[in-house]
Amino acid sequence: MIDDRVARHNARVLAVAQALGGASPAIIVSLGGLVGQMLHEDKSLATLPVSLLQVGIAVGAIPAAMLMRSLGRRTGYLIGGTIGVAGGAAAALGVALQSFALFCVGTAVSGLYAAFVQSYRFAATDSASAAFKARAISWVMAGGLAGGVIGPQAVIWTRDLVPQAMFAGSFLAQASLALLTILVVAFLRPAPVAIHVMRGGGRTLGDILRQPRFLVAVAAGLVSYGLMSFVMTAAPVAMVGCGHPVGAAALGIQWHVLAMYGPSFFTGGLINRYGKERVTALGLTLIAASAAVGLLGISLGHFWLALVLLGVGWNLSFIGATTLVTDCYRPEERARVQAANDFLVFGSVAVASFSSGQLLNAGGWEAVNWLVFPPVAVVLALLLWQGRRTESMA
């Protein structure tokens, strides 16, 4: 029987790190589109800084995994935190100098840092028993609940910190939070499984990627995260465009991020009780419900309710999809499979984020919401097929 003591310790450490590191994307999502509008005359490029955050995550996923495979989780996360400090500082400098290009560099580098943060959920399962895996992921994701408060509140309290450079203070706060993350991840303990995992061996990546269950898991993660980013990126710009104040837009993102991570206290238990496929399907259904609310009106209440439903739906579907991925590899295969999954997921998220700004500029908030339904329907069909396939093989 696997002893989960180290896994429990690391899950707690990673939950705290998630609270600090998870604030970074919340700051960029809250302000990226608004700063983009402020620094660039072409409004269709307003969400490019947010898209580059997602590009950074996608590009950084594989190098981050390989780095941690060679040097260990703790050393890798220390390096990741250092990158986070640099990204926040560059973004702040870009705002201060009114340089759209430098600001974009800062958000892209912050994406490289976020690639490390995104892998916290997988790191929590390194030495976890099968029974503790879903809970370990949920614990780490629950850490994002604090990040959901820290990020938007940092925007509200520090946006005027630097005279004559509105919002620069918020990105300095982002750099400071990354610095604190370095102190936290220093407390990670080596996972016992890592001692026995071979540097090589296992099936080829192609063989793993061709597994039907892996393809379904990736599709679920890709659609849940892609649609969440697609809608979330457009929401602050749409709210301000509909006459709501910047503070209300930031609070909307705060409620959204709280909804993203709050259910994590229960998601692991729901997965253990009802199964990964069902919980993932429920999450995707809630994402579709958020789009329906977005189509009903443009009051602050409509925006906030849509963002809350979007967050809860993402939590259930993404944690469910992540747990599905952990069933698809052996210990010696985990680094490359996790990296491949995150590359595919966050590559699609980058495309979704950028296209969100383009579509919002061309078709408005209504067009953004209508495009949610088709991909949700496709993945729900795939999950139904996978569930029946699993039952027939049992």
C-alpha positions, 0 to 999 in steps of 0.5 A: 500500500502506498504511503501518502504522507509525502504526497500530502505534504507536497500537495499542501506546499503546492496549494500555497504556491498555487495561491501565489502563482495563480494570482499572476494570470488573474492580474494579466487577464484582468488588465491585459486587454485594457492595457492593450487598448491603452498602448496600441491604437489597433483595438483588435490587438487589445487582447494580444498580451493575454494571448501571449500569456497562453502562448508562453504557457504552451511554449514553456510546457515541454521545456519546463517538464524536461527541466524538472525531469533532469533537475527535479521538481523543486529546482525546476519550480525555483527557476520558474519563480525566477522567470515569473519575477522577470515577467512581472518586472518587464510588463511593469516596465512596458506600461511605464514606458508605454511600450506595447511590445515590451508589455507583450514580452512581459506577459509572454515571459509570465506565460513561461512561469505559468507553465511551471505553475500549471504543472503543480497539479501533476506534481501533487500526484507524483507519489500519490496513491490511486485513491488520493490522486483526485484529491491531491489535484483538488487540493492544489487547485483549491489553492487557486481560491486564494489566488482568485482574491489576491490577483484582482485585489492586487489590481484594485489596490496597486493600479495607481501605485506608480504615478503617471503609469496606471497599472504598472504597480499591479505588474510589480505586485505580480513580480513580488508574488512570484518572488514569494512563490520561490520561498514556498516551493523550497519546502517541497520534498522529493517524491519517493516514486521519483527515485525509482522512475527510470530516465528512459523507457516506457512506450513511445509518445506516439503509442500513448497519444494514440490511446482513445482514452488519452485523446478524449482526456486531451479533448476535454481539457482542451475544450474546457480550458480553451472555452474558459479562456476564450470567454474570460479574455473577452469579458473584461473588455466587453464589460468596460465596453458596455459601460461598466467601470474597470473596478467592476470588471476586475471584481467580475474576474475575481468572482470568476477565479473564485468560482474556478477554484472554490469547488476544488474542495469537493471536486475530488470527492465528486470524481471518486463517487460519480466518476471522471467522465460524469464530472467532466461532462457536468462541468462542460454543461455548466460552461454551456450554461454560462454562455446562455446567461451571457446571451440573455443580457449585458447587465453587471449581474448577467456578466458576473453570473456568466463568469461564475458559471464559467468558473465552476464549469471549468473546475469540474471539467478541467480537474476531471480531464486532468485525472483522466490524463493521469490514467493514461501513463506509467510512472516512467512516462509521466514527464513527456505525457504531462508535457504533451498534454499541456502543450496541446491544451495551452496551444489551443488556449492561446489561439482561443484567447487571441481569436476572442479579441478578434471576434469581440471586436468584429461581432461583439459579446453575443458572437463570443457566447454563441461559439461556446456551444459546438465544441461542448457538444462534440466533447460531451459526445466523446465522453459518452462514447468513452463511458460506454466503451469502458463499461463494455470492456469491464 
